[in-house]
């Protein structure tokens, strides 16, 4: 197959979950003999079209800032989408691509990709990492109706939708395509990399008994974790490391300073090296994230591959239960229940399913197998 991916940012020049997913699947499919092209912005040095890791990277717009006031820039998304149509359509007119795979967020590239494929036999596959619905109220405030309308309109564009979890598929079906038309292809991990990464001690760093890694935003509920940890830290002589940054960072640091065991909590900030995050997971005994909104929850899979006891929130807006299954501890996002789970995990209690075994289903090789099957169905007209 000749596969065109559409993503305004391209890994490793910009690092994020959506673009890393394209890179990991794309490089594996390239190794299997498929032709892979990624359309994006020009974030690399050199000409606008280069070969990288077996894929062709094609810049259709210059590099620019992606965020305005800590939110994704609407003008950036519209600008990229406008520039995408002519070059993508030009390639499709010469029958160079068998299908187009567009990352949904920030929505407008899906619309442009559909415009480029009109009048051709080239199917459009979309990848839905999340479906926000009511979360737009928190994210955009008074502009939330615009976000909801854009999301709903994008969901109803004719497409072959792929969701990263059953939860995301169910949420997508509520605003657009029929549930039985949505395929599920999860996010992946490199389980071998997790197991072989250097431990923090080898890099001159401390390690922590309990670890959190993620963006410091309200729905991650790190304040609950701080309180729950404080209630059990002394009993287990435990330490907590918090990896990440975000709008809640200052408030959470202030909250941590008022804990009885404040000296056992360390904020590490954002770590530039992904391997450093994995190293801290390998060294930790427990990975805890009481987040109530996770379209998938890649850190849970990574922590299981690192053989951590994983604690997550059981919540209708989180796919944590789907990712973890019985290989971790799912609790209500309340301080008392989180404290009990931390107490059990730090005491050495093990989940009923081995975390390492559970993590293997999310290895990138398995995810690429699933993506290849789904793409072939779209090309063959079986989906």
KOLTI-279403 format. One record per residue (C-alpha): residue number from 1; residue in one letter; x, y negated, z. Coordinates in steps of 0.05 Angstrom, whole numbers, plus 5000, padded with zeros to 4 digits. Layout:
N
    i  aa     X     Y     Z
  NUM   A     X     Y     Z
...
% end
This chain:
383
    i  aa     X     Y     Z
    1   X  5000  5000  5000
    2   X  5019  4928  4988
    3   X  4997  4892  5052
    4   X  4994  4817  5063
    5   X  4992  4792  5135
    6   X  4968  4721  5150
    7   X  4994  4689  5214
    8   X  5013  4616  5221
    9   X  5072  4637  5266
   10   X  5120  4694  5253
   11   X  5160  4736  5302
   12   X  5216  4731  5323
   13   X  5221  4658  5304
   14   X  5160  4644  5348
   15   X  5147  4695  5403
   16   X  5077  4715  5423
   17   X  5033  4776  5427
   18   X  4996  4769  5360
   19   X  5058  4756  5319
   20   X  5098  4811  5354
   21   X  5041  4860  5337
   22   X  5048  4843  5263
   23   X  5123  4851  5267
   24   X  5121  4918  5302
   25   X  5067  4948  5257
   26   X  5095  4916  5194
   27   X  5166  4940  5203
   28   X  5143  5011  5216
   29   X  5097  5011  5155
   30   X  5155  4983  5114
   31   X  5198  5041  5137
   32   X  5144  5087  5111
   33   X  5147  5057  5041
   34   X  5093  5004  5044
   35   X  5106  4934  5017
   36   X  5096  4882  5072
   37   X  5090  4806  5063
   38   X  5076  4758  5120
   39   X  5048  4688  5104
   40   X  5063  4636  5156
   41   X  5097  4571  5174
   42   X  5171  4558  5159
   43   X  5202  4567  5228
   44   X  5267  4600  5204
   45   X  5330  4571  5173
   46   X  5340  4578  5099
   47   X  5293  4584  5039
   48   X  5217  4589  5047
   49   X  5218  4662  5025
   50   X  5265  4712  5057
   51   X  5272  4786  5070
   52   X  5273  4802  5144
   53   X  5272  4871  5176
   54   X  5245  4903  5113
   55   X  5189  4852  5104
   56   X  5181  4791  5060
   57   X  5167  4728  5099
   58   X  5134  4673  5057
   59   X  5127  4603  5085
   60   X  5067  4565  5058
   61   X  5072  4506  5107
   62   X  5128  4472  5146
   63   X  5141  4484  5220
   64   X  5102  4440  5268
   65   X  5079  4436  5340
   66   X  5026  4488  5356
   67   X  4998  4456  5419
   68   X  4966  4390  5438
   69   X  4958  4377  5513
   70   X  4968  4452  5529
   71   X  4915  4473  5478
   72   X  4923  4501  5408
   73   X  4923  4444  5358
   74   X  4861  4443  5313
   75   X  4896  4399  5261
   76   X  4953  4449  5257
   77   X  4906  4507  5245
   78   X  4867  4468  5191
   79   X  4932  4445  5159
   80   X  4961  4514  5154
   81   X  4896  4543  5128
   82   X  4890  4491  5074
   83   X  4961  4504  5049
   84   X  4950  4580  5051
   85   X  4897  4586  4998
   86   X  4935  4569  4934
   87   X  4997  4614  4944
   88   X  4956  4672  4971
   89   X  4906  4667  4914
   90   X  4963  4664  4864
   91   X  4991  4729  4888
   92   X  4923  4762  4889
   93   X  4910  4741  4818
   94   X  4971  4780  4797
   95   X  4946  4841  4837
   96   X  5006  4839  4884
   97   X  4969  4856  4948
   98   X  4922  4914  4962
   99   X  4893  4882  5024
  100   X  4900  4820  5068
  101   X  4904  4826  5143
  102   X  4890  4760  5179
  103   X  4899  4745  5253
  104   X  4835  4714  5277
  105   X  4859  4661  5325
  106   X  4858  4602  5309
  107   X  4800  4623  5264
  108   X  4811  4577  5204
  109   X  4862  4623  5170
  110   X  4808  4677  5167
  111   X  4763  4630  5128
  112   X  4821  4611  5081
  113   X  4840  4684  5071
  114   X  4768  4699  5053
  115   X  4766  4642  5003
  116   X  4831  4668  4972
  117   X  4802  4738  4963
  118   X  4735  4716  4933
  119   X  4724  4746  4864
  120   X  4777  4800  4875
  121   X  4774  4872  4898
  122   X  4822  4857  4955
  123   X  4791  4873  5023
  124   X  4801  4826  5082
  125   X  4818  4859  5148
  126   X  4815  4815  5210
  127   X  4849  4827  5277
  128   X  4809  4804  5338
  129   X  4853  4798  5400
  130   X  4798  4765  5441
  131   X  4726  4741  5436
  132   X  4718  4680  5480
  133   X  4643  4663  5479
  134   X  4629  4630  5547
  135   X  4704  4618  5560
  136   X  4700  4561  5510
  137   X  4666  4520  5565
  138   X  4728  4525  5609
  139   X  4777  4517  5551
  140   X  4746  4458  5513
  141   X  4697  4427  5562
  142   X  4651  4380  5524
  143   X  4678  4406  5457
  144   X  4659  4478  5475
  145   X  4600  4480  5426
  146   X  4649  4468  5368
  147   X  4693  4526  5391
  148   X  4633  4573  5400
  149   X  4606  4554  5331
  150   X  4673  4566  5298
  151   X  4682  4634  5332
  152   X  4612  4656  5314
  153   X  4619  4632  5242
  154   X  4686  4669  5235
  155   X  4654  4732  5263
  156   X  4601  4730  5208
  157   X  4649  4720  5150
  158   X  4648  4784  5108
  159   X  4707  4824  5133
  160   X  4733  4891  5159
  161   X  4742  4874  5233
  162   X  4794  4907  5278
  163   X  4791  4896  5354
  164   X  4848  4911  5402
  165   X  4802  4945  5453
  166   X  4732  4974  5460
  167   X  4715  4914  5505
  168   X  4735  4865  5451
  169   X  4697  4905  5399
  170   X  4633  4903  5442
  171   X  4641  4828  5452
  172   X  4652  4817  5378
  173   X  4590  4858  5360
  174   X  4548  4812  5404
  175   X  4563  4752  5358
  176   X  4572  4782  5289
  177   X  4588  4848  5256
  178   X  4554  4913  5273
  179   X  4589  4953  5326
  180   X  4599  5014  5282
  181   X  4635  4971  5231
  182   X  4690  4951  5280
  183   X  4753  4993  5284
  184   X  4797  4993  5347
  185   X  4872  4990  5341
  186   X  4905  4973  5408
  187   X  4966  4930  5422
  188   X  5029  4971  5430
  189   X  5093  4975  5469
  190   X  5162  5004  5457
  191   X  5161  5056  5513
  192   X  5234  5075  5500
  193   X  5257  5003  5507
  194   X  5220  4997  5573
  195   X  5252  5059  5601
  196   X  5323  5041  5579
  197   X  5325  4966  5593
  198   X  5377  4941  5644
  199   X  5355  4933  5716
  200   X  5359  4863  5746
  201   X  5418  4882  5791
  202   X  5461  4893  5729
  203   X  5446  4821  5707
  204   X  5461  4792  5776
  205   X  5387  4783  5793
  206   X  5345  4803  5852
  207   X  5290  4855  5845
  208   X  5221  4854  5877
  209   X  5176  4908  5907
  210   X  5113  4876  5878
  211   X  5112  4840  5811
  212   X  5065  4796  5772
  213   X  5079  4774  5701
  214   X  5033  4730  5660
  215   X  5011  4659  5646
  216   X  4994  4620  5709
  217   X  4922  4602  5694
  218   X  4861  4605  5738
  219   X  4830  4671  5713
  220   X  4895  4708  5729
  221   X  4877  4700  5803
  222   X  4949  4695  5827
  223   X  4924  4658  5888
  224   X  4886  4722  5908
  225   X  4950  4762  5899
  226   X  4989  4714  5943
  227   X  4939  4720  5999
  228   X  4933  4796  5993
  229   X  5008  4805  5991
  230   X  5017  4761  6052
  231   X  4971  4806  6092
  232   X  5014  4869  6079
  233   X  5084  4843  6066
  234   X  5109  4849  6137
  235   X  5083  4919  6146
  236   X  5121  4944  6085
  237   X  5181  4897  6088
  238   X  5161  4879  6016
  239   X  5178  4822  5968
  240   X  5137  4792  5911
  241   X  5163  4764  5846
  242   X  5119  4720  5802
  243   X  5140  4714  5729
  244   X  5108  4662  5685
  245   X  5089  4590  5679
  246   X  5026  4550  5665
  247   X  4979  4496  5690
  248   X  4969  4530  5758
  249   X  5044  4535  5773
  250   X  5051  4475  5820
  251   X  4988  4492  5858
  252   X  5008  4564  5867
  253   X  5078  4545  5891
  254   X  5047  4499  5943
  255   X  5000  4555  5964
  256   X  5058  4604  5971
  257   X  5096  4555  6016
  258   X  5040  4559  6067
  259   X  5040  4635  6072
  260   X  5064  4670  6135
  261   X  5114  4708  6092
  262   X  5132  4651  6045
  263   X  5205  4673  6046
  264   X  5185  4738  6013
  265   X  5155  4705  5951
  266   X  5196  4681  5891
  267   X  5171  4644  5830
  268   X  5217  4662  5772
  269   X  5184  4617  5720
  270   X  5181  4636  5647
  271   X  5236  4685  5627
  272   X  5263  4673  5557
  273   X  5287  4744  5549
  274   X  5232  4797  5542
  275   X  5282  4849  5566
  276   X  5289  4812  5633
  277   X  5214  4818  5644
  278   X  5217  4893  5629
  279   X  5277  4900  5675
  280   X  5239  4870  5733
  281   X  5182  4918  5718
  282   X  5229  4977  5720
  283   X  5256  4954  5787
  284   X  5189  4941  5819
  285   X  5148  4991  5858
  286   X  5081  4958  5843
  287   X  5055  4915  5786
  288   X  4994  4875  5807
  289   X  4951  4829  5764
  290   X  4880  4814  5788
  291   X  4863  4778  5724
  292   X  4789  4777  5707
  293   X  4796  4762  5632
  294   X  4840  4808  5591
  295   X  4823  4825  5519
  296   X  4873  4882  5526
  297   X  4926  4872  5580
  298   X  4993  4890  5549
  299   X  5030  4880  5615
  300   X  4991  4938  5644
  301   X  5016  4985  5590
  302   X  5087  4959  5598
  303   X  5084  4968  5673
  304   X  5059  5039  5666
  305   X  5116  5054  5618
  306   X  5163  5026  5672
  307   X  5132  5076  5721
  308   X  5101  5023  5766
  309   X  5039  5034  5807
  310   X  4991  4986  5771
  311   X  4937  4947  5807
  312   X  4886  4910  5765
  313   X  4818  4878  5772
  314   X  4755  4917  5754
  315   X  4715  4863  5718
  316   X  4667  4863  5658
  317   X  4710  4811  5622
  318   X  4774  4852  5627
  319   X  4797  4913  5588
  320   X  4842  4934  5646
  321   X  4800  4995  5662
  322   X  4804  5017  5589
  323   X  4880  5009  5586
  324   X  4897  5039  5654
  325   X  4843  5092  5662
  326   X  4860  5135  5723
  327   X  4935  5119  5718
  328   X  4929  5059  5766
  329   X  4886  5026  5818
  330   X  4825  4985  5797
  331   X  4795  4940  5850
  332   X  4744  4884  5855
  333   X  4780  4816  5848
  334   X  4773  4801  5923
  335   X  4828  4790  5973
  336   X  4807  4846  6020
  337   X  4803  4900  5966
  338   X  4868  4876  5934
  339   X  4902  4880  6002
  340   X  4879  4952  6011
  341   X  4905  4971  5942
  342   X  4973  4938  5955
  343   X  4977  4974  6022
  344   X  4963  5042  5989
  345   X  5011  5031  5932
  346   X  5068  5005  5976
  347   X  5057  5065  6022
  348   X  5073  5109  5962
  349   X  5004  5133  5942
  350   X  5002  5155  5869
  351   X  4944  5150  5819
  352   X  4912  5214  5795
  353   X  4943  5208  5725
  354   X  5017  5198  5712
  355   X  5028  5126  5688
  356   X  5084  5147  5640
  357   X  5038  5196  5605
  358   X  4983  5144  5598
  359   X  5032  5093  5570
  360   X  5053  5137  5512
  361   X  4987  5127  5477
  362   X  5006  5054  5468
  363   X  5074  5066  5438
  364   X  5083  5025  5374
  365   X  5092  5087  5331
  366   X  5023  5112  5352
  367   X  4993  5044  5341
  368   X  5024  5039  5271
  369   X  4994  5108  5254
  370   X  4926  5082  5273
  371   X  4935  5016  5234
  372   X  4958  5054  5172
  373   X  4896  5098  5174
  374   X  4850  5038  5182
  375   X  4882  4998  5126
  376   X  4878  5058  5079
  377   X  4803  5064  5094
  378   X  4793  4991  5074
  379   X  4833  4999  5009
  380   X  4798  5063  4990
  381   X  4729  5033  5003
  382   X  4714  5081  5059
  383   X  4701  5027  5111
% end
